[in-house]
Amino acid sequence: MNRIEQKDRPSECSLLSNLLLFVIIFLFSFHANPLMACQSVSAVMDEQALLGLNPNADVRYRERAMVYFEQLKESQDGWEVCAEALAKGVYSDDHVKFFCLQVLEHQIKYRHNALTAVQQQLIRETLMKWLQCQLMNPEPEKTFVRNKAAQVFALTFVMEYLTLWPKFFFDLLTLVGLNPHGVDIYLRTLMAIDAEVVDRNILHTQEEVRRNTLIKDRMRDECVPSLVESWFQILHTFQFSQPELTCQCLEVIGAFVSWIDLRLIANDRFVHLLLSQMSVEDLREEACDCLFEIVNKGMDPVDKTKLVESLCSVLQSAGFFNVDQEEDVDFLAKFSRLVNGMGQSLVVSWTRLVKGGGTMEQADHTLRAMEAKVPLLLRLLLHEDDDISANMVGFCYDYLHVLKQAIMLAVIKKLTYDDEYNFDNEGEDEAMFVEYRKQLKMLLDRLAQVSPELLLEAVRRVFNNAMQNWQSAPFMEVELAVRLLYMLGEALPASHGAHFSGDSVKSSALQDMMRTMVSCGVSSYQHSSVSLEFFETVVRYDKFFIVEPQHVPLVLMAFLDHRGLRHNSPKVRSRVAYLFSRFIKTLCGLYKAELQCLGLNSSLL
């Protein structure tokens, strides 16, 4: 019995032989099918179909791969095979990895809400396991695989951040740390999130827009400061050892700065780091782009001026303004774009300050800062490279516009009477000012030929501001406002005085201002200069009363009472009598039919 049992029991030699045979078969299978690096029993995929993912595969295999892809997408749980393959690193072929990520992407994008809680958790675990593998790999994945992985991370973030995965960034940053491979995936994921949530070039449904707004609000409240700190650490750590990662980080900052709190970036700590990278050859082009996005961010005009001046001061001290000595044309193209952005930012700040957003001192400071950039503007505009020159056209155009505005505002300001003007006893000084006013008027007329819409806008702004509180405003402000309205008649001439027809923008603006003037009560202002200017303007724009005849009674009362023919100033009474006769002729033309019905001859009036 013992002999039989010993005979039937396998010998140690036969066991070793069987084991050796198993190893040989496994190695043969591995070499015969390199797609299977460490096949899992449960991760069973169609190996013949996967062969069609190779770009060099024949049509038959490629068609089979496409069919298999559709099958996995439509299957309820086929994606789990791909998830397991990714998490366990089953396949070494880059195209198979990309294929698996595509299947997972489709599931998240179109079926996420139908997944169970367990399946959604599986997706999160799969992504984090895959990312953990990247930290240990000696070489990074191919770029197209990393980009697809970043898209899958971003889609998962969009779907789950507000509900299931609020610690998304915390988990990523905790796992990645400053591992170069992990940082690369992290930065690519941030750019993919920007494309999904922020990019205005991508059309979204109303529901997606609402969701994206909520995501940005939550990020601002909970994680943006941590993200910004991670960017600083990445820039500081890798600026010399990993220029590609540093450039990626600069690109991320440039993308996110449009909607996060700028104070997190526009501070001494961060700006000095960015400016230092302007001196690193591998980084300076991307640093220029990043700084451009920062100065392009909307912010308070005074703060924007300070930021631009701070940047310019450092750049000039470092010699960047010596563009004639720079031979790197590609860098100069980026630098000229930055200079153009800084110049246009100053233009926007100055315009906002002039329109009531600050004091005149602040506006003057911004204007001087703008003027200080003109020599650099001209050097870059004259550069022999057309791309560099073309980048300065925007600032050049805006600066010319500012010059016209600045001259126009200066002329308007100098048209104002001063307190020392003697209206009762006009002497040599008063006569000189009257002559000076005529010269200013000629300059204003010339400006109107160049930019009529600019003059109309400036006059309308001054006029409306004065009419809103004419009762408490000094007489010189009220007189100037009415005087400017009067001067528009010659600066923007119309055939036969037809100011209220033709150009709709001009006629509408004039009609609005005339309506305001005759109805707001400014004719009662107790100063002779205002009274005279009121009646002069009424007669100049007498055709207004053809368009809006309901205002005629109000104006007639002003002519006939203490504001006009009964004014206490002989000078006013005399001039008003002449103006009244002209106005009556207009009324006769307007009411000619009514007068004939009454048997009156309008020529007698």
C-alpha positions in Angstrom: 0.0 0.0 0.0 2.8 2.4 0.9 4.6 1.4 -2.3 1.6 2.3 -4.4 1.1 5.6 -2.7 4.8 6.5 -3.2 4.5 5.5 -6.9 1.4 7.7 -7.5 2.8 10.7 -5.6 4.6 13.2 -8.0 8.3 13.3 -7.5 10.1 16.6 -6.7 11.7 16.4 -10.1 8.4 16.1 -11.9 7.0 19.1 -9.9 10.0 21.2 -11.0 9.6 20.1 -14.5 5.9 21.1 -14.6 6.8 24.5 -13.0 9.5 25.0 -15.6 7.1 24.1 -18.4 4.5 26.6 -17.0 7.1 29.4 -16.9 8.2 28.6 -20.5 4.5 28.7 -21.7 3.9 32.0 -19.8 7.0 33.6 -21.3 6.1 32.4 -24.8 2.6 33.8 -24.4 4.1 37.1 -23.2 6.4 37.5 -26.2 3.7 36.3 -28.6 1.4 39.0 -27.2 3.3 42.0 -25.8 0.0 43.8 -25.0 -0.4 41.6 -22.0 2.2 42.9 -19.5 0.6 41.5 -16.4 -2.8 40.2 -17.4 -5.4 40.0 -14.6 -7.8 37.2 -14.5 -10.8 39.5 -14.2 -9.5 42.1 -16.7 -10.5 40.1 -19.8 -10.5 42.2 -23.0 -10.7 41.3 -26.7 -7.0 41.0 -27.5 -7.6 40.7 -31.3 -9.6 43.9 -31.2 -6.9 45.7 -29.2 -4.4 44.9 -31.9 -6.4 47.2 -34.2 -5.5 50.2 -32.0 -2.0 50.2 -33.4 -1.6 52.9 -36.1 0.1 50.3 -38.4 -2.7 47.7 -38.0 -4.5 46.7 -41.1 -8.1 47.7 -41.9 -9.7 44.5 -40.6 -8.2 44.9 -37.2 -8.9 48.6 -37.0 -12.6 48.0 -37.9 -12.8 45.3 -35.2 -11.3 47.8 -32.7 -13.9 50.4 -33.5 -16.7 47.8 -33.1 -15.2 46.7 -29.8 -15.0 50.3 -28.6 -18.7 50.9 -29.3 -19.5 47.6 -27.5 -17.6 48.7 -24.4 -19.2 52.2 -24.5 -22.7 50.7 -24.7 -22.2 48.0 -22.2 -23.4 48.6 -18.7 -20.2 47.3 -17.0 -17.7 46.9 -19.9 -16.0 50.1 -18.7 -15.1 48.4 -15.5 -12.7 46.1 -17.3 -10.9 49.3 -18.7 -10.9 50.8 -15.2 -9.3 47.8 -13.7 -6.7 47.7 -16.5 -5.8 51.3 -15.8 -5.7 50.9 -12.0 -3.5 47.8 -12.2 -1.3 48.8 -15.1 -2.3 45.7 -17.1 -1.3 47.1 -20.5 2.0 48.7 -21.5 0.9 49.7 -25.0 0.2 53.5 -25.1 -2.7 53.1 -27.5 -4.5 50.6 -25.3 -4.1 53.0 -22.3 -5.6 55.8 -24.4 -8.4 53.4 -25.5 -9.2 52.6 -21.9 -9.2 56.3 -20.9 -11.6 57.0 -23.8 -14.1 54.4 -22.6 -13.9 55.8 -19.1 -14.3 59.3 -20.4 -17.5 58.3 -22.3 -18.9 56.7 -19.2 -18.3 59.8 -17.0 -19.5 62.2 -19.6 -22.8 60.5 -20.7 -23.7 58.0 -18.0 -22.4 59.3 -14.7 -25.8 60.0 -13.2 -26.9 56.5 -13.9 -24.0 54.9 -12.1 -24.4 53.5 -8.6 -22.5 55.0 -5.7 -20.2 52.0 -5.7 -19.4 52.5 -9.4 -18.8 56.2 -8.9 -16.4 55.4 -6.1 -14.7 52.9 -8.4 -14.0 55.7 -10.9 -12.4 57.9 -8.2 -10.3 55.0 -6.9 -9.2 54.1 -10.5 -8.0 57.6 -11.2 -6.1 58.0 -8.0 -4.5 54.5 -8.4 -3.5 55.4 -11.9 -2.0 58.7 -10.7 -0.2 56.9 -7.9 1.4 54.6 -10.5 2.6 57.7 -12.4 4.6 58.9 -9.4 6.6 55.6 -9.3 7.1 55.2 -13.1 10.7 56.1 -14.2 9.4 57.7 -17.4 6.2 59.7 -17.9 3.4 58.5 -20.1 3.3 59.7 -23.7 1.8 63.2 -24.0 -1.4 62.2 -25.7 -2.1 59.7 -22.8 -1.4 62.3 -20.2 -3.7 64.8 -21.9 -6.5 62.3 -22.1 -6.0 61.4 -18.5 -6.3 65.1 -17.6 -9.5 65.3 -19.5 -10.9 62.4 -17.6 -9.9 63.9 -14.3 -11.5 67.2 -15.3 -14.7 65.6 -16.3 -14.9 63.7 -13.0 -14.2 67.0 -11.2 -17.0 68.8 -13.0 -19.5 66.0 -12.3 -18.5 65.4 -8.6 -16.9 68.5 -7.1 -20.1 70.1 -5.9 -21.5 66.9 -4.4 -19.4 63.7 -4.2 -15.8 64.9 -4.3 -15.4 68.3 -2.6 -11.8 67.4 -1.5 -10.8 66.8 -5.2 -7.8 69.3 -5.1 -6.8 68.4 -1.6 -6.6 64.7 -2.6 -4.7 65.5 -5.7 -2.2 67.8 -4.0 -1.7 65.5 -1.1 -0.9 62.6 -3.4 1.2 64.5 -5.9 3.3 66.7 -3.7 6.2 68.0 -5.8 6.7 64.8 -7.7 7.5 65.9 -11.3 5.3 63.3 -13.0 2.5 64.0 -10.6 2.8 67.8 -11.0 2.6 67.4 -14.7 -0.7 65.5 -14.5 -2.0 68.1 -11.9 -1.2 71.0 -14.2 -2.7 69.4 -17.2 -5.8 68.6 -15.2 -6.1 72.3 -14.2 -5.9 73.4 -17.9 -8.6 70.8 -18.7 -10.8 72.1 -15.9 -10.3 75.6 -17.3 -11.5 74.4 -20.7 -14.6 72.7 -19.2 -15.6 75.4 -16.7 -14.2 78.8 -17.8 -13.4 78.9 -21.6 -15.9 81.2 -23.2 -15.2 79.8 -26.6 -17.0 76.6 -25.7 -20.8 76.7 -26.0 -22.6 75.6 -22.8 -26.2 75.0 -22.0 -27.9 77.3 -19.4 -27.7 74.4 -16.9 -24.0 74.0 -17.5 -23.4 77.7 -17.2 -25.2 77.7 -13.9 -23.2 74.7 -12.7 -19.9 76.2 -13.8 -20.7 79.4 -11.9 -21.3 77.4 -8.8 -18.1 75.5 -9.3 -16.1 78.7 -9.6 -17.8 80.3 -6.6 -17.0 77.2 -4.5 -13.4 77.1 -5.7 -12.9 80.8 -4.8 -14.3 80.1 -1.3 -12.5 76.8 -0.5 -9.5 76.0 -2.6 -8.1 78.8 -4.8 -5.6 80.0 -2.2 -4.3 76.5 -1.9 -4.0 76.2 -5.6 -2.1 79.5 -5.8 0.3 78.4 -3.1 0.9 75.2 -5.0 1.7 77.2 -8.1 4.2 79.3 -6.2 5.9 76.2 -4.9 6.0 74.7 -8.3 7.5 77.8 -9.9 10.1 78.2 -7.1 11.1 74.5 -7.1 11.3 73.7 -10.8 12.3 77.0 -12.4 15.8 75.8 -13.1 15.5 72.0 -13.1 12.2 71.5 -14.9 11.5 74.4 -17.4 8.7 72.5 -19.1 6.8 72.1 -15.8 7.5 75.8 -14.9 6.1 76.9 -18.3 3.0 74.7 -17.8 2.5 76.3 -14.4 2.8 79.8 -15.9 0.2 78.9 -18.5 -2.2 77.7 -15.7 -1.8 81.0 -13.8 -2.5 82.9 -17.0 -5.6 80.9 -17.6 -7.0 81.1 -14.0 -6.1 84.7 -13.3 -9.1 86.0 -15.3 -11.6 84.9 -12.6 -9.7 84.4 -9.3 -8.9 87.2 -6.8 -6.0 89.0 -8.4 -4.5 90.0 -5.1 -3.4 86.4 -4.6 -1.1 86.8 -7.7 -0.5 90.5 -8.0 1.6 90.8 -4.8 5.3 91.4 -4.2 6.1 87.7 -3.5 4.5 86.4 -6.7 5.3 89.2 -9.0 9.0 89.2 -8.1 9.2 85.5 -8.8 7.5 86.0 -12.2 9.8 88.9 -13.1 12.9 86.9 -12.1 11.8 84.3 -14.6 11.8 86.9 -17.3 15.6 86.6 -17.1 15.6 82.8 -17.7 15.9 82.0 -21.3 13.7 78.9 -21.3 11.0 80.6 -19.3 10.8 84.3 -20.3 8.4 83.9 -23.2 5.8 82.0 -21.1 6.5 84.5 -18.2 5.6 87.4 -20.7 2.3 85.7 -21.5 1.5 85.2 -17.8 2.3 88.8 -17.0 0.2 89.9 -19.9 -2.9 88.0 -18.5 -2.3 89.6 -15.1 -2.2 93.2 -16.4 -5.2 92.4 -18.7 -7.3 91.4 -15.6 -10.0 93.9 -14.8 -9.4 95.8 -11.5 -9.6 99.2 -9.8 -8.0 101.8 -12.2 -5.7 103.3 -9.5 -4.5 99.8 -8.4 -4.0 98.8 -12.1 -1.8 101.9 -12.6 0.3 101.0 -9.6 0.7 97.4 -10.8 1.7 98.4 -14.3 4.1 101.0 -13.0 5.7 98.5 -10.6 6.2 96.0 -13.5 7.6 98.6 -15.8 10.0 99.9 -13.2 11.5 96.4 -12.6 11.6 95.6 -16.3 13.3 98.9 -17.2 15.8 98.4 -14.4 16.6 94.9 -15.7 17.3 96.3 -19.1 14.3 94.9 -21.0 13.4 98.3 -22.4 16.6 98.3 -24.4 14.9 96.4 -27.2 17.5 97.5 -29.8 20.0 95.2 -28.1 17.7 92.2 -28.0 18.4 89.7 -30.8 15.7 87.1 -29.8 12.8 88.0 -32.1 10.5 85.4 -30.6 11.0 86.9 -27.2 10.5 90.4 -28.5 7.2 89.4 -30.1 6.0 88.2 -26.6 7.5 91.3 -24.9 5.9 93.7 -27.4 2.5 92.0 -26.7 3.1 92.6 -22.9 4.0 96.2 -23.5 0.9 96.7 -25.6 -1.2 95.1 -22.9 0.3 97.4 -20.2 -0.3 100.4 -22.4 -3.9 99.5 -23.1 -4.5 98.8 -19.5 -3.4 102.3 -18.6 -5.7 103.7 -21.3 -8.7 101.8 -19.8 -7.7 103.0 -16.3 -7.4 106.7 -17.5 -10.7 106.5 -19.3 -12.5 105.2 -16.2 -10.9 107.8 -13.9 -11.8 110.7 -16.3 -15.4 109.5 -16.4 -15.8 109.9 -12.7 -14.0 106.9 -11.2 -11.4 109.0 -9.5 -9.8 112.4 -8.9 -8.2 114.5 -11.6 -4.8 114.0 -9.8 -5.2 110.2 -10.2 -6.2 110.7 -13.9 -3.2 112.9 -14.5 -0.9 110.4 -12.9 -2.2 107.6 -15.1 -1.8 109.9 -18.2 1.8 110.6 -17.3 2.4 106.9 -16.8 1.0 106.3 -20.3 3.1 109.1 -21.9 6.2 107.6 -20.3 5.7 104.4 -22.4 5.6 106.3 -25.7 9.3 106.1 -26.5 9.2 102.3 -26.0 6.0 102.2 -28.0 7.8 103.9 -30.9 10.9 101.7 -30.8 8.8 98.6 -31.0 6.5 100.0 -33.6 9.5 100.8 -35.8 11.1 97.3 -35.3 12.0 95.7 -38.6 10.1 92.5 -37.6 6.4 93.1 -38.7 5.0 90.8 -36.0 6.7 92.8 -33.2 5.5 96.1 -34.8 1.9 94.7 -35.3 1.6 93.9 -31.6 1.9 97.7 -30.8 -0.9 98.9 -33.1 -3.6 98.5 -30.4 -1.7 100.7 -27.9 -0.8 103.2 -30.6 -4.5 103.5 -31.7 -5.7 103.8 -28.1 -3.1 106.4 -27.2 -4.1 108.5 -30.2 -7.6 108.3 -29.0 -6.5 109.3 -25.5 -4.6 112.3 -26.9 -7.7 113.5 -28.6 -9.7 113.0 -25.5 -7.1 114.7 -23.3 -6.9 117.7 -25.7 -10.7 117.9 -25.8 -11.0 117.8 -22.1 -8.3 120.5 -21.7 -10.1 122.7 -24.2 -13.4 122.2 -22.4 -11.8 123.0 -19.1 -10.2 126.2 -20.5 -13.5 127.4 -22.0 -14.8 127.9 -18.4 -15.1 131.4 -17.0 -13.1 132.2 -13.9 -14.3 134.0 -10.8 -12.6 137.2 -11.8 -14.5 137.8 -15.0 -16.4 141.1 -14.7 -19.7 140.7 -16.6 -20.9 144.2 -15.6 -17.9 146.1 -16.6 -16.0 144.2 -19.3 -12.5 145.5 -19.9 -9.3 144.5 -21.6 -8.8 141.3 -19.7 -12.4 140.2 -20.5 -11.9 141.0 -24.1 -8.7 138.9 -24.2 -10.6 136.0 -22.7 -13.4 136.3 -25.3 -10.8 136.2 -28.0 -9.1 133.2 -26.4 -12.4 131.5 -26.3 -12.8 131.9 -30.0 -9.4 130.2 -30.5 -10.4 127.4 -28.3 -13.6 127.0 -30.3 -11.6 126.7 -33.5 -9.5 124.0 -31.9 -12.7 122.2 -30.8 -14.1 122.4 -34.3 -10.9 120.8 -35.7 -11.2 118.0 -33.2 -14.8 117.5 -34.2 -13.6 116.9 -37.8 -11.3 114.2 -36.6 -13.6 112.5 -34.0 -17.1 113.9 -34.1 -18.4 111.0 -31.9 -15.8 111.8 -29.3 -16.8 115.4 -29.0 -20.5 114.5 -28.9 -19.8 112.0 -26.0 -17.7 114.5 -24.1 -20.2 117.4 -24.4 -23.1 115.1 -23.4 -21.3 113.9 -20.3 -20.4 117.5 -19.2 -24.0 118.7 -20.0 -25.8 115.9 -18.2 -23.6 116.3 -15.1 -24.3 120.0 -14.9 -28.0 119.8 -15.5 -28.5 117.2 -12.8 -27.7 119.7 -10.1 -27.8 123.1 -11.8 -29.5 124.8 -8.8 -26.4 124.3 -6.6 -23.7 124.3 -9.3 -21.4 127.4 -9.9 -22.6 129.6 -12.7 -19.4 128.9 -14.8 -20.2 125.1 -14.9 -23.8 125.7 -15.9 -22.9 128.3 -18.5 -20.2 126.0 -19.9 -22.6 123.1 -20.3 -25.1 125.2 -22.2 -22.4 126.9 -24.2 -21.0 123.5 -25.3 -24.4 122.4 -26.5 -24.6 125.7 -28.5 -21.1 125.1 -30.0 -22.0 121.7 -31.2 -24.2 123.4 -33.8 -21.1 124.7 -35.6 -18.7 121.9 -34.7 -21.1 119.3 -36.1 -22.8 121.3 -38.8 -26.1 120.3 -40.5 -27.5 121.4 -43.8 -30.0 124.3 -43.2 -29.9 123.6 -39.5 -31.4 120.2 -39.8 -29.8 118.9 -36.6 -32.7 116.6 -35.7 -32.8 114.5 -38.8 -30.2 112.3 -40.6 -27.5 110.9 -38.4 -29.5 109.1 -35.7 -26.8 109.1 -33.1 -26.2 112.9 -33.3 -29.8 113.9 -33.7 -30.9 111.7 -30.8 -28.2 113.1 -28.5 -29.0 116.7 -29.4 -32.7 116.1 -29.0 -32.1 114.6 -25.6 -30.0 117.6 -24.4 -32.4 120.2 -25.8 -35.3 118.4 -24.1 -33.4 118.5 -20.8 -32.4 122.1 -21.1 -35.9 123.5 -21.8 -37.6 121.4 -19.2 -35.3 121.2 -16.3 -35.7 124.9 -15.3 -32.1 126.0 -15.9 -33.6 129.1 -17.6 -34.2 130.4 -14.1 -30.6 130.4 -13.1 -29.7 133.8 -11.6 -26.8 134.8 -13.7 -26.8 136.8 -16.9 -24.3 134.6 -18.7 -26.5 131.5 -18.2 -29.6 133.4 -19.3 -28.0 134.7 -22.5 -26.6 131.2 -23.4 -30.0 129.6 -22.8 -31.8 131.8 -25.3 -29.0 131.7 -27.8 -29.2 127.9 -27.8 -33.0 127.9 -28.1 -32.8 130.0 -31.3 -29.9 128.0 -32.7 -31.8 124.8 -32.4 -35.3 126.3 -33.2 -36.1 123.3 -35.4 -36.2 121.2 -32.3 -39.6 122.7 -31.6 -40.8 121.2 -34.9 -39.9 117.8 -33.6 -41.2 118.4 -30.1 -43.7 121.3 -30.2 -45.0 120.6 -26.7 -42.1 122.6 -25.3 -43.1 125.9 -27.1 -45.2 127.3 -24.2 -42.5 126.9 -21.7 -39.9 128.7 -23.9 -42.4 131.5 -24.8 -42.9 132.1 -21.1 -39.2 132.3 -20.5 -38.8 134.8 -23.3 -41.6 137.0 -22.0 -41.0 137.0 -18.2 -38.2 138.1 -15.9 -35.9 135.5 -17.4 -35.9 137.2 -20.8 -37.6 140.5 -21.9 -38.1 141.6 -18.3 -34.6 140.6 -17.1 -32.9 143.1 -14.7 -29.9 143.3 -17.0 -30.2 145.7 -20.0 -27.7 143.7 -21.9 -29.8 140.5 -21.5 -33.1 142.3 -22.4 -31.6 143.8 -25.6 -30.2 140.5 -26.9 -33.3 138.6 -25.9 -35.5 141.0 -27.9 -33.5 140.2 -31.1 -33.5 136.5 -30.4 -37.3 136.6 -29.6 -38.0 138.0 -33.1 -36.1 135.2 -34.7 -37.8 132.6 -32.6 -41.3 134.0 -33.5 -40.5 133.6 -37.2 -39.8 130.0 -36.6 -43.1 129.6 -34.7 -44.9 131.3 -37.6 -43.5 128.7 -40.0 -44.5 126.0 -37.6 -48.1 127.2 -37.1 -48.6 128.8 -40.5 -51.7 126.7 -41.2 -53.3 127.5 -37.8 -52.7 131.2 -38.3 -54.3 131.2 -41.7 -57.3 129.5 -40.2 -57.6 132.5 -37.8 -57.3 134.9 -40.8 -53.9 136.2 -39.7 -51.0 136.9 -42.0 -47.9 135.3 -40.5 -45.7 137.8 -42.2 -47.1 140.5 -40.0 -45.7 138.9 -36.9 
